[in-house]
Amino acid sequence: MNIPIKALSLSVVAALTLMACGKEPPPPPPAVAPPPPPVIIKIGHIGPLTGQIAHLGKDNENGARLAIDEANAKGTEIGGKKVTFEMLAEDDQSDPKVGTTVAQKLIDAKVVGIVGHLNSGVSIPASALYEQAGIPMVSGSSTNPKLTEQGFKGTFRIVGRDDQQGPAVANYLIETLKPKKVAVIDDATAYGEGLANEVENTLKAAGVKILPREKGTDKTADWKAVLTKIKGKKPDAVFYGGMDATGGPLLKQARELGIKAPFSFGDGACTDKMAELAGAAADGLLCSQAGIPVQAANRKFLDSYKAKFKIDPILYSPFTYDATNLLIEAIKKAGSSEPAKYLPELAKSSYDGATGHIEFDDKGDRKDAEMTIFTMMDGKITPLAIVKSGKTIKFEDFINQQAAPAPAAIPEAAPAAAPVAEKKAEEAKK
């Protein structure tokens, strides 16, 4: 056939040319297999993301999310395989029934660990489900002693307990205000009632008279009937066990009714939101937190949180950040995300986190947990003192010790000054 060479395709021409030169065309490059996808390890976080204390639940979730994102940015291999941590977040609405429902949802989703819940009243029933499923949980904010008194091997917390927090705030009241008669109110939740019981027991043991207990709920908005009864009995101080969503209105209405006695609260109402809810009435309140204050968390955490979420942390996000990192570190040390294999590593954790050094006792509680006493000053919750190992130290001295190369021994109990609270106590006695 007489076909003009220009009619041939370029590929044919190239092949003919190579053949004419005695060369074969090069073989195609071998196919490169794509890298295997990373193994997904699911960690759950549960807290209230709707309702009156959604701001605290979101703060907790942010702490956990920051830890997950940082771990993924660093890259992790387990058993020679790359892994990616994925956070599954659920809203428990601070309701025990909802909490157990979403707990089961995450169990069914095959999470390998849980960070949460915020509220003791939700953590306690949910913990039974996790224990049955063999999934460890670490709470960064539940303080009721019952959580770790159930004998569950997979339940941990990295904040102090109410039987530590209650005596801390009660003793501070005794030392600074020297009350003779105190009114105690609670919101009838596991957290609020449990903390109020601890405060009452400590005050009674010190010889302080306690008025008959008054109660509301975690949704009470109108406290005037309760406060009217209290006003007639003229207490030297008032303690409320509950959250800021109900504690703020309680304090505001107390001042409107002319009650001048100093008010004190636990960690659930130890937030800047009290100033928003109670207005000027919040100035001078006393409150406690089961752990170090947010501003005492390490600088790396504070800067990273602010950079990622464009806000400052509120309360317990440094603890949920540490809780998440504890799970991740235990998985890495065990070389496995199977709960039964990494649980022993979690139980024997010795970890330096955003909230300091963390180890667990046999019950799953943090060893030697700190407590912090605060006051409200110019609309901001301001730390006054740290209580550790039963001893009280001024907050400034605690921070200086943390910064020192060789921390000095904590001095004998010496109550920090609380000028605003003392002034209000004097006014109440007039």
VENRA-V852241 format. One record per pair of residues at least 4 apart in sequence whose ideal C-beta (glycine too) atoms are under 7 Angstrom apart, sorted by the first residue. I is the first residue (numbers start at 1). J is the second residue. Records with the same first field share a line. If there is no record, write none. Layout:
I = J + J
This chain:
3 = 7
8 = 12 + 13
10 = 14
11 = 15
12 = 16
13 = 17
14 = 18
15 = 19 + 25
16 = 20
17 = 21
18 = 23 + 24 + 25
38 = 82 + 83 + 84
39 = 81 + 83
40 = 84 + 86
41 = 83 + 85 + 86 + 112 + 331 + 337
42 = 86 + 88 + 109 + 110 + 111 + 112
43 = 68 + 85 + 87 + 111 + 112 + 113 + 115 + 324 + 327
44 = 88 + 90 + 106 + 111 + 114
45 = 61 + 64 + 87 + 89 + 115 + 116
46 = 90 + 92 + 99 + 102 + 103 + 106 + 114 + 116 + 117
47 = 57 + 60 + 61 + 92 + 116 + 117 + 118
48 = 53 + 54 + 57 + 91 + 92 + 93 + 94 + 118
49 = 54 + 57 + 58 + 61 + 91
50 = 54 + 91 + 93
51 = 93 + 94
52 = 245
53 = 57 + 94 + 243 + 245
54 = 58
55 = 59 + 273 + 314
56 = 60 + 118 + 314 + 315
57 = 61 + 118
58 = 62
59 = 63 + 313 + 314 + 315 + 316 + 317
60 = 64 + 118 + 140 + 141 + 316 + 317 + 320
61 = 65 + 89
62 = 66 + 305 + 309 + 317
63 = 67 + 140 + 317 + 318 + 320 + 321
64 = 68 + 87 + 115 + 320 + 321 + 324
65 = 69 + 87
66 = 70 + 304 + 305 + 308 + 321
67 = 71 + 321 + 324 + 325 + 328
68 = 72 + 85 + 87 + 324
69 = 73
70 = 74
71 = 76 + 85 + 328
72 = 84 + 85
75 = 82
76 = 83 + 332
77 = 81 + 82 + 83
78 = 83 + 331 + 332 + 335 + 336 + 337
79 = 335
85 = 328
88 = 106 + 109 + 111
90 = 102 + 105 + 106
91 = 102
92 = 98 + 99 + 102 + 117 + 122
93 = 98
94 = 118 + 119 + 122
95 = 99 + 122
96 = 100 + 121 + 122 + 125
97 = 101
98 = 102
99 = 103 + 117 + 122 + 125 + 126
100 = 104 + 125 + 126 + 129
101 = 105
102 = 106
103 = 107 + 126 + 129 + 130
104 = 108 + 129
105 = 109
106 = 111 + 114
107 = 129 + 133 + 135
111 = 135
112 = 135 + 337 + 339
113 = 135 + 136 + 327 + 339
114 = 130 + 135 + 137
115 = 138 + 140 + 320 + 323 + 324
116 = 137 + 139
117 = 122 + 123 + 126 + 139 + 142
118 = 141
119 = 123 + 142 + 191
120 = 124 + 142 + 143 + 144 + 147 + 190 + 191 + 194
121 = 189 + 190 + 191
122 = 126
123 = 127 + 139 + 142 + 147
124 = 144 + 146 + 147 + 190
126 = 130
127 = 131 + 137 + 147 + 150 + 152 + 155
128 = 132
129 = 133
130 = 135 + 137 + 154
131 = 152 + 154 + 155
134 = 154 + 339 + 340
135 = 154 + 339
136 = 154 + 156 + 339 + 343 + 346
137 = 154 + 155
138 = 156 + 157 + 158 + 323 + 326 + 327
139 = 147 + 157
140 = 158 + 159 + 316 + 319 + 320 + 322 + 323
141 = 159 + 316 + 319
142 = 147 + 157
143 = 159 + 160 + 161 + 162 + 165 + 191 + 267 + 290
144 = 162 + 190 + 191 + 194
145 = 149 + 161 + 162 + 163
146 = 150
147 = 155 + 157
148 = 155 + 157 + 363 + 364 + 365
149 = 363
150 = 155
154 = 343
155 = 364
156 = 360 + 364
157 = 364 + 365 + 366
158 = 319 + 322 + 323 + 355 + 358 + 366
159 = 290 + 291 + 316 + 319 + 366 + 369
160 = 164 + 165 + 290 + 291 + 366 + 369 + 371
161 = 165 + 365
162 = 166 + 194 + 195 + 198
163 = 198
164 = 168 + 369 + 371
165 = 169 + 195 + 266 + 267 + 288 + 290 + 371
166 = 170 + 195 + 198 + 199 + 202
167 = 171 + 198 + 202
168 = 172 + 288 + 371 + 373 + 387
169 = 173 + 199 + 264 + 266 + 288 + 373
170 = 174 + 199 + 202 + 203
171 = 175 + 202
172 = 176 + 286 + 373 + 415
173 = 177 + 179 + 237 + 264 + 286
174 = 178 + 206 + 208
175 = 415
176 = 415 + 418 + 421 + 422
177 = 236 + 237 + 262 + 421 + 422 + 425
179 = 208 + 236 + 237
180 = 208 + 209 + 236
181 = 209 + 211 + 235 + 236
182 = 203 + 208 + 210 + 235 + 236 + 237 + 238 + 239
183 = 211 + 214 + 230 + 233 + 235 + 238
184 = 196 + 199 + 200 + 210 + 213 + 239
185 = 214 + 215 + 216 + 226 + 238 + 240
186 = 192 + 193 + 196 + 215 + 241 + 242
187 = 192 + 216 + 217 + 218 + 220 + 241 + 242 + 246
188 = 192 + 193 + 215 + 217
189 = 193 + 218
190 = 194
191 = 195 + 268
192 = 196 + 241 + 242
193 = 197 + 241
194 = 198
195 = 199 + 241 + 266
196 = 200 + 239 + 241
197 = 201
198 = 202
199 = 203 + 239
200 = 204 + 210
201 = 205
202 = 206
203 = 208 + 210
204 = 208 + 210
211 = 233 + 235
214 = 226 + 229 + 230
216 = 220 + 223 + 226 + 246
218 = 242 + 243 + 246
220 = 246
221 = 249
223 = 227 + 249 + 250 + 253
224 = 228 + 253 + 257
226 = 230
227 = 231 + 253 + 254 + 257 + 259
228 = 257
230 = 235 + 238 + 259
231 = 257 + 258 + 259
235 = 261
236 = 261 + 425 + 428 + 429
237 = 261 + 262 + 264
238 = 261 + 263
239 = 264
240 = 247 + 250 + 263 + 265 + 269
241 = 266
242 = 246 + 247 + 268 + 269
243 = 247 + 268 + 269
244 = 248 + 268 + 269 + 271 + 273 + 274 + 277
246 = 250
247 = 251 + 265 + 269 + 274
248 = 252 + 273 + 274 + 277 + 278
249 = 253 + 277
250 = 254
251 = 255 + 263 + 278 + 281 + 282 + 285
252 = 256 + 277 + 278 + 279 + 281
253 = 257
254 = 259 + 263
255 = 259 + 281
260 = 424 + 427 + 428
261 = 428
262 = 284 + 286 + 421 + 424 + 425 + 428
263 = 285
264 = 285 + 286 + 287
265 = 269 + 270 + 285 + 287
266 = 270 + 287 + 288
267 = 288 + 289 + 290
269 = 274 + 287
270 = 287 + 288 + 289 + 374 + 381
271 = 314 + 315 + 381
272 = 380 + 381
273 = 277
274 = 278 + 282 + 285 + 376
275 = 282 + 376 + 379
278 = 282
282 = 376
283 = 376 + 377 + 420
284 = 375 + 376 + 420 + 421 + 424
285 = 375 + 376
286 = 373 + 375 + 418 + 421
287 = 374
288 = 371 + 372 + 373
289 = 293 + 372 + 374
290 = 369 + 371
291 = 319 + 355 + 369 + 370 + 372
292 = 296 + 297 + 355 + 356 + 370 + 372 + 386
293 = 372 + 383
294 = 313 + 315 + 318
296 = 399
297 = 301 + 302 + 318 + 354 + 355
298 = 354
299 = 303
300 = 304
301 = 305 + 318 + 321 + 354
302 = 306
303 = 307
304 = 308
305 = 309 + 313 + 317
306 = 312
313 = 317 + 318
316 = 320
317 = 321
318 = 322 + 354 + 355
319 = 323 + 355
320 = 324
321 = 325 + 354
322 = 326 + 353 + 354 + 355 + 358
323 = 327
324 = 328
325 = 329 + 353
326 = 330 + 346 + 349 + 351 + 358
327 = 331 + 346
328 = 332
329 = 333 + 351
330 = 334 + 342 + 345 + 346 + 349
331 = 336 + 337 + 342
333 = 345
334 = 341 + 342 + 345
336 = 341 + 342
337 = 342
338 = 342
339 = 343
342 = 346
343 = 347
344 = 348
347 = 360
349 = 358 + 359 + 360
350 = 359
351 = 358
352 = 357
353 = 358
358 = 366
359 = 367
360 = 364 + 365 + 366 + 367
361 = 365 + 367
368 = 388 + 389
370 = 386 + 387 + 388
371 = 387
372 = 383 + 386
373 = 384 + 385 + 387
374 = 381 + 382 + 383 + 384
375 = 382 + 384 + 418 + 420 + 421
376 = 381
377 = 382 + 420
383 = 395
384 = 395 + 416 + 418
385 = 392 + 393 + 394 + 395 + 415 + 416
386 = 393 + 395 + 398
387 = 392
388 = 410
389 = 410
391 = 410 + 412 + 413
392 = 413 + 414 + 415 + 416
393 = 397 + 398 + 410 + 411
394 = 416
395 = 399 + 416
396 = 400
397 = 401
398 = 402
399 = 403
400 = 404
401 = 407 + 408
404 = 408
418 = 422
419 = 423
420 = 424
421 = 425
422 = 426
423 = 427
424 = 428
425 = 429
426 = 430
